[in-house]
Amino acid sequence: MIRRLVFVLAVLAIATSALAQQRPLITEDPETVGAGRILVEGGFDWAHNAQYPASGLKGNLLRVPTIGLSFGISSIAEFQIDGGLHDRLTINERNAKAPLASLVTATGDSTSDIEDVIVGTKIRLLPEGERRPAFGLRFATKLPNASNESGLGLDTMDFYGSLLGAKTVESIRVVANIGAGILSDPVQGNHQNDVFLYGLSFARAMTQQAELVGELNGRVSTRSGDAFPGTESRGLLKLGGRFTQGSVRLDAGVFFGLTSIDPTIGFTGGFTYVFNAFKVP
């Protein structure tokens, strides 16, 4: 309850992530939301056979509402907050031998918690030219809001850094991300796993309002041998669509896991709203 209240207060204190980086995609576009603008995202995710190797839990996961906020602090930079207020896992399997299984206090057929919050900054380095792609950088930190007692969190902090690139060719926008993440070992705090981050997405305009979108996004463990629990290689293939009406954009998509510990299939849906909020001096 305290963790959830802290997250809600943080969101309200800042007031309410950029048109180029919208749901249902998570691959980051180097274009920012724009100076003095705020972008609000909300929605839900449902995943079949979601797995938590550290706690040994497996089941169907519902995340609702998911929240993304982007604040245009200049014409080339934005501040981002991403997370969710309620993750609920319907437990189908338990692995009592998992390294953090003894810490899980959920004894029924379900468990829930607030989601880990990710705080980040994105900077556009070069705008898109006639032949040149746009380039940018993004740095982010994952905060340990979800607890290991619920089985849904690791109580660790992680750091991410990525190089972003994008180019529009006729009616297709292609975005690519490459980067690195430093993930803490939830069992022994003095260890870390360095992972390679990747993302490749497209958005194909079908009409002035409708788009088809898709992406490959994930991470690859670089540690020799088995990765620490919770830092394993992960990946998703996502396909979906978006429909824009004025300053509101609706979206829906389906995703498929790329590794043995990813959800086998899942669905997502939500909205994006952007507005002018303040003046940047």
DRENDO-1510 file (C-alpha; in Angstrom, 1 decimal, always signed):
<recs>
REC; n; res; u; v; w
REC; 1; MET; +0.0; +0.0; +0.0 .
REC; 2; ILE; +2.8; +2.4; +0.9 .
REC; 3; ARG; +4.6; +1.7; -2.4 .
REC; 4; ARG; +1.5; +2.3; -4.4 .
REC; 5; LEU; +0.8; +5.6; -2.5 .
REC; 6; VAL; +4.3; +6.8; -3.2 .
REC; 7; PHE; +3.9; +6.1; -6.9 .
REC; 8; VAL; +0.6; +7.9; -7.1 .
REC; 9; LEU; +1.9; +10.9; -5.2 .
REC; 10; ALA; +4.9; +11.1; -7.5 .
REC; 11; VAL; +2.7; +11.1; -10.5 .
REC; 12; LEU; +0.3; +13.8; -9.1 .
REC; 13; ALA; +3.2; +16.0; -7.9 .
REC; 14; ILE; +4.7; +16.2; -11.3 .
REC; 15; ALA; +1.1; +16.7; -12.8 .
REC; 16; THR; +0.4; +14.0; -15.3 .
REC; 17; SER; +5.9; +8.9; -23.0 .
REC; 18; ALA; +6.4; +11.5; -27.0 .
REC; 19; LEU; +4.2; +11.3; -30.1 .
REC; 20; ALA; +7.1; +9.6; -31.7 .
REC; 21; GLN; +7.4; +7.0; -28.8 .
REC; 22; GLN; +3.8; +6.0; -28.4 .
REC; 23; ARG; +1.9; +2.9; -27.3 .
REC; 24; PRO; +1.7; +0.1; -28.1 .
REC; 25; LEU; +5.4; +0.3; -29.1 .
REC; 26; ILE; +8.2; +0.6; -26.5 .
REC; 27; THR; +11.1; +1.1; -28.9 .
REC; 28; GLU; +12.1; +4.7; -28.3 .
REC; 29; ASP; +12.0; +7.2; -31.2 .
REC; 30; PRO; +14.8; +9.9; -31.0 .
REC; 31; GLU; +12.1; +12.6; -31.6 .
REC; 32; THR; +10.9; +14.2; -28.4 .
REC; 33; VAL; +7.4; +15.4; -27.3 .
REC; 34; GLY; +8.3; +19.1; -27.8 .
REC; 35; ALA; +9.0; +22.0; -25.5 .
REC; 36; GLY; +6.3; +22.7; -22.9 .
REC; 37; ARG; +4.2; +19.7; -23.9 .
REC; 38; ILE; +3.0; +16.8; -21.8 .
REC; 39; LEU; +2.2; +13.4; -23.2 .
REC; 40; VAL; +0.0; +11.0; -21.2 .
REC; 41; GLU; -0.3; +7.3; -21.9 .
REC; 42; GLY; -2.6; +4.8; -20.3 .
REC; 43; GLY; -3.8; +1.3; -20.9 .
REC; 44; PHE; -3.6; -2.4; -19.9 .
REC; 45; ASP; -1.5; -5.5; -20.7 .
REC; 46; TRP; -2.6; -9.1; -20.3 .
REC; 47; ALA; +0.0; -11.9; -20.7 .
REC; 48; HIS; -0.4; -15.7; -20.8 .
REC; 49; ASN; +2.2; -17.8; -19.0 .
REC; 50; ALA; +4.2; -14.9; -17.5 .
REC; 51; GLN; +7.2; -16.2; -15.5 .
REC; 52; TYR; +9.1; -14.9; -12.6 .
REC; 53; PRO; +12.2; -17.1; -12.3 .
REC; 54; ALA; +13.5; -15.5; -9.1 .
REC; 55; SER; +10.3; -16.1; -7.1 .
REC; 56; GLY; +9.3; -19.3; -9.0 .
REC; 57; LEU; +5.8; -18.0; -9.9 .
REC; 58; LYS; +4.1; -18.6; -13.2 .
REC; 59; GLY; +0.7; -17.6; -14.4 .
REC; 60; ASN; -1.5; -15.1; -16.3 .
REC; 61; LEU; -0.5; -11.4; -15.7 .
REC; 62; LEU; -2.9; -8.4; -15.8 .
REC; 63; ARG; -1.3; -4.9; -15.7 .
REC; 64; VAL; -3.9; -2.2; -15.3 .
REC; 65; PRO; -3.6; +0.7; -15.5 .
REC; 66; THR; -0.2; +1.1; -17.2 .
REC; 67; ILE; +0.9; +4.7; -17.1 .
REC; 68; GLY; +3.5; +6.6; -19.2 .
REC; 69; LEU; +4.3; +10.3; -18.8 .
REC; 70; SER; +6.6; +12.5; -20.9 .
REC; 71; PHE; +7.4; +16.1; -20.2 .
REC; 72; GLY; +9.0; +18.3; -22.9 .
REC; 73; ILE; +11.7; +20.2; -20.9 .
REC; 74; SER; +13.2; +21.7; -24.1 .
REC; 75; SER; +12.8; +21.3; -27.9 .
REC; 76; ILE; +15.4; +18.5; -27.8 .
REC; 77; ALA; +14.9; +16.8; -24.4 .
REC; 78; GLU; +12.1; +15.2; -22.4 .
REC; 79; PHE; +11.7; +13.6; -18.9 .
REC; 80; GLN; +9.9; +10.3; -18.7 .
REC; 81; ILE; +8.1; +8.3; -16.0 .
REC; 82; ASP; +6.7; +4.8; -16.8 .
REC; 83; GLY; +5.1; +2.3; -14.6 .
REC; 84; GLY; +1.7; +0.9; -13.4 .
REC; 85; LEU; -0.5; +1.0; -10.4 .
REC; 86; HIS; -1.6; -2.6; -10.3 .
REC; 87; ASP; +0.0; -5.9; -11.5 .
REC; 88; ARG; -2.1; -9.0; -10.7 .
REC; 89; LEU; -0.7; -12.5; -11.4 .
REC; 90; THR; -3.1; -15.5; -11.4 .
REC; 91; ILE; -0.7; -18.2; -10.1 .
REC; 92; ASN; -0.8; -21.4; -12.1 .
REC; 93; GLU; +2.6; -22.9; -11.0 .
REC; 94; ARG; +5.1; -22.4; -8.1 .
REC; 95; ASN; +8.7; -23.5; -8.0 .
REC; 96; ALA; +9.7; -23.9; -4.4 .
REC; 97; LYS; +13.3; -24.2; -5.4 .
REC; 98; ALA; +13.5; -20.7; -6.9 .
REC; 99; PRO; +16.1; -18.6; -5.1 .
REC; 100; LEU; +13.6; -16.1; -3.7 .
REC; 101; ALA; +10.6; -18.4; -3.3 .
REC; 102; SER; +11.0; -18.4; +0.5 .
REC; 103; LEU; +10.4; -14.7; +0.6 .
REC; 104; VAL; +7.0; -14.8; -1.2 .
REC; 105; THR; +4.1; -14.2; +1.3 .
REC; 106; ALA; +1.3; -14.7; -1.2 .
REC; 107; THR; -0.3; -18.0; -0.2 .
REC; 108; GLY; -3.4; -18.1; -2.4 .
REC; 109; ASP; -3.9; -18.5; -6.2 .
REC; 110; SER; -3.0; -14.9; -7.0 .
REC; 111; THR; -0.7; -12.1; -6.0 .
REC; 112; SER; -0.5; -8.4; -6.8 .
REC; 113; ASP; +1.7; -5.4; -6.4 .
REC; 114; ILE; +2.6; -2.0; -7.9 .
REC; 115; GLU; +4.9; -2.1; -10.8 .
REC; 116; ASP; +8.5; -1.0; -10.8 .
REC; 117; VAL; +8.8; +2.6; -12.0 .
REC; 118; ILE; +11.2; +3.6; -14.7 .
REC; 119; VAL; +12.5; +7.2; -14.7 .
REC; 120; GLY; +14.4; +8.3; -17.8 .
REC; 121; THR; +15.6; +11.2; -19.9 .
REC; 122; LYS; +15.7; +11.3; -23.7 .
REC; 123; ILE; +17.8; +13.8; -25.7 .
REC; 124; ARG; +17.7; +14.3; -29.5 .
REC; 125; LEU; +21.2; +14.7; -30.8 .
REC; 126; LEU; +20.5; +15.2; -34.5 .
REC; 127; PRO; +17.2; +15.9; -36.3 .
REC; 128; GLU; +16.2; +13.9; -39.3 .
REC; 129; GLY; +17.5; +15.2; -42.6 .
REC; 130; GLU; +16.6; +14.4; -46.2 .
REC; 131; ARG; +18.9; +11.5; -46.2 .
REC; 132; ARG; +20.1; +11.4; -42.6 .
REC; 133; PRO; +18.3; +9.5; -39.8 .
REC; 134; ALA; +17.5; +11.3; -36.6 .
REC; 135; PHE; +19.7; +10.2; -33.6 .
REC; 136; GLY; +19.3; +10.5; -29.9 .
REC; 137; LEU; +20.3; +9.1; -26.5 .
REC; 138; ARG; +18.2; +7.8; -23.6 .
REC; 139; PHE; +19.2; +7.0; -20.1 .
REC; 140; ALA; +16.9; +5.4; -17.5 .
REC; 141; THR; +16.8; +3.9; -14.1 .
REC; 142; LYS; +14.4; +1.2; -12.8 .
REC; 143; LEU; +13.3; +1.8; -9.2 .
REC; 144; PRO; +12.5; -1.1; -6.9 .
REC; 145; ASN; +8.8; -0.4; -6.2 .
REC; 146; ALA; +7.6; -4.0; -6.6 .
REC; 147; SER; +8.5; -6.2; -3.7 .
REC; 148; ASN; +10.0; -9.7; -3.7 .
REC; 149; GLU; +7.4; -10.6; -1.0 .
REC; 150; SER; +4.7; -10.4; -3.7 .
REC; 151; GLY; +6.8; -12.5; -6.1 .
REC; 152; LEU; +6.5; -9.8; -8.8 .
REC; 153; GLY; +9.5; -7.7; -7.9 .
REC; 154; LEU; +13.2; -8.1; -7.3 .
REC; 155; ASP; +13.9; -5.1; -4.9 .
REC; 156; THR; +16.8; -4.1; -7.1 .
REC; 157; MET; +17.8; -1.0; -9.1 .
REC; 158; ASP; +18.8; -1.2; -12.8 .
REC; 159; PHE; +20.3; +1.3; -15.2 .
REC; 160; TYR; +19.9; +1.5; -19.0 .
REC; 161; GLY; +21.5; +3.5; -21.8 .
REC; 162; SER; +20.6; +3.4; -25.5 .
REC; 163; LEU; +21.4; +5.0; -28.8 .
REC; 164; LEU; +18.3; +5.8; -30.8 .
REC; 165; GLY; +17.9; +6.2; -34.5 .
REC; 166; ALA; +14.9; +6.7; -36.8 .
REC; 167; LYS; +14.1; +7.5; -40.5 .
REC; 168; THR; +10.8; +8.0; -42.4 .
REC; 169; VAL; +10.7; +6.6; -45.9 .
REC; 170; GLU; +7.5; +7.6; -47.7 .
REC; 171; SER; +4.7; +6.3; -45.4 .
REC; 172; ILE; +6.9; +4.1; -43.2 .
REC; 173; ARG; +8.7; +5.2; -40.0 .
REC; 174; VAL; +11.5; +2.8; -38.9 .
REC; 175; VAL; +13.1; +3.1; -35.5 .
REC; 176; ALA; +16.1; +1.2; -34.1 .
REC; 177; ASN; +17.6; +1.1; -30.6 .
REC; 178; ILE; +20.8; -0.4; -29.4 .
REC; 179; GLY; +22.2; -0.1; -25.9 .
REC; 180; ALA; +23.3; -1.7; -22.6 .
REC; 181; GLY; +21.7; -2.4; -19.3 .
REC; 182; ILE; +23.3; -3.0; -15.8 .
REC; 183; LEU; +21.0; -5.4; -13.9 .
REC; 184; SER; +21.6; -6.1; -10.3 .
REC; 185; ASP; +21.7; -9.7; -8.9 .
REC; 186; PRO; +18.6; -10.0; -6.6 .
REC; 187; VAL; +20.2; -12.9; -4.7 .
REC; 188; GLN; +23.7; -11.5; -4.1 .
REC; 189; GLY; +23.7; -7.7; -4.1 .
REC; 190; ASN; +27.4; -7.4; -5.0 .
REC; 191; HIS; +27.0; -8.9; -8.5 .
REC; 192; GLN; +25.5; -7.5; -11.7 .
REC; 193; ASN; +24.6; -8.8; -15.2 .
REC; 194; ASP; +25.4; -6.6; -18.2 .
REC; 195; VAL; +22.8; -7.1; -20.9 .
REC; 196; PHE; +22.6; -5.9; -24.6 .
REC; 197; LEU; +19.4; -4.0; -25.3 .
REC; 198; TYR; +17.8; -4.0; -28.8 .
REC; 199; GLY; +14.7; -2.7; -30.4 .
REC; 200; LEU; +13.5; -2.4; -34.0 .
REC; 201; SER; +10.0; -1.0; -34.9 .
REC; 202; PHE; +8.0; +0.2; -37.8 .
REC; 203; ALA; +4.8; +2.3; -38.2 .
REC; 204; ARG; +3.1; +2.2; -41.6 .
REC; 205; ALA; +0.5; +4.9; -42.3 .
REC; 206; MET; -2.6; +3.4; -43.9 .
REC; 207; THR; -4.7; +6.6; -43.9 .
REC; 208; GLN; -4.2; +10.0; -42.3 .
REC; 209; GLN; -5.6; +8.6; -39.0 .
REC; 210; ALA; -4.7; +4.9; -39.0 .
REC; 211; GLU; -1.4; +3.1; -38.7 .
REC; 212; LEU; -0.1; -0.5; -38.6 .
REC; 213; VAL; +2.8; -0.9; -36.2 .
REC; 214; GLY; +5.2; -3.7; -35.1 .
REC; 215; GLU; +8.4; -4.3; -33.3 .
REC; 216; LEU; +11.0; -6.6; -31.9 .
REC; 217; ASN; +12.3; -5.5; -28.5 .
REC; 218; GLY; +14.2; -7.2; -25.8 .
REC; 219; ARG; +17.6; -7.8; -24.1 .
REC; 220; VAL; +20.3; -10.4; -24.3 .
REC; 221; SER; +22.4; -11.5; -21.3 .
REC; 222; THR; +26.1; -11.2; -21.8 .
REC; 223; ARG; +27.1; -13.2; -18.8 .
REC; 224; SER; +28.9; -16.5; -19.4 .
REC; 225; GLY; +26.9; -19.3; -18.0 .
REC; 226; ASP; +23.4; -18.9; -16.5 .
REC; 227; ALA; +22.2; -15.4; -16.0 .
REC; 228; PHE; +21.3; -14.3; -12.4 .
REC; 229; PRO; +17.5; -14.8; -11.7 .
REC; 230; GLY; +15.5; -12.0; -13.1 .
REC; 231; THR; +18.3; -10.8; -15.5 .
REC; 232; GLU; +17.8; -13.5; -18.1 .
REC; 233; SER; +17.5; -12.7; -21.9 .
REC; 234; ARG; +14.0; -11.6; -22.8 .
REC; 235; GLY; +12.2; -10.5; -26.0 .
REC; 236; LEU; +8.8; -9.8; -27.5 .
REC; 237; LEU; +7.4; -9.6; -31.0 .
REC; 238; LYS; +4.5; -7.1; -31.1 .
REC; 239; LEU; +2.0; -6.3; -33.9 .
REC; 240; GLY; -0.8; -3.8; -33.6 .
REC; 241; GLY; -2.5; -0.7; -34.8 .
REC; 242; ARG; -3.1; +3.0; -33.9 .
REC; 243; PHE; -6.0; +5.4; -34.7 .
REC; 244; THR; -5.6; +9.1; -34.1 .
REC; 245; GLN; -8.5; +11.6; -33.6 .
REC; 246; GLY; -7.3; +15.1; -32.8 .
REC; 247; SER; -5.0; +15.0; -29.9 .
REC; 248; VAL; -6.0; +11.5; -28.8 .
REC; 249; ARG; -4.6; +8.3; -30.2 .
REC; 250; LEU; -6.1; +4.8; -29.5 .
REC; 251; ASP; -4.1; +1.6; -29.9 .
REC; 252; ALA; -4.3; -2.1; -29.6 .
REC; 253; GLY; -1.8; -5.0; -30.2 .
REC; 254; VAL; -0.9; -8.6; -29.7 .
REC; 255; PHE; +2.6; -9.8; -28.6 .
REC; 256; PHE; +4.5; -13.1; -28.6 .
REC; 257; GLY; +7.4; -14.2; -26.4 .
REC; 258; LEU; +10.7; -14.9; -28.0 .
REC; 259; THR; +12.3; -16.9; -25.2 .
REC; 260; SER; +11.2; -19.8; -23.1 .
REC; 261; ILE; +10.5; -17.6; -20.1 .
REC; 262; ASP; +8.6; -14.9; -21.9 .
REC; 263; PRO; +4.8; -14.9; -22.1 .
REC; 264; THR; +3.5; -17.2; -24.9 .
REC; 265; ILE; +1.0; -14.6; -26.0 .
REC; 266; GLY; -0.5; -11.4; -24.7 .
REC; 267; PHE; -2.7; -8.4; -25.6 .
REC; 268; THR; -2.4; -4.7; -25.0 .
REC; 269; GLY; -4.6; -1.7; -25.5 .
REC; 270; GLY; -4.8; +1.9; -24.5 .
REC; 271; PHE; -4.6; +5.6; -25.4 .
REC; 272; THR; -2.2; +8.5; -25.8 .
REC; 273; TYR; -3.0; +12.2; -25.2 .
REC; 274; VAL; -0.7; +15.1; -25.7 .
REC; 275; PHE; -1.3; +18.8; -24.9 .
REC; 276; ASN; +0.5; +22.1; -24.4 .
REC; 277; ALA; +1.1; +22.5; -20.6 .
REC; 278; PHE; +3.7; +25.1; -19.9 .
REC; 279; LYS; +6.2; +27.5; -21.4 .
REC; 280; VAL; +9.9; +26.7; -21.4 .
REC; 281; PRO; +12.1; +29.8; -20.6 .
</recs>
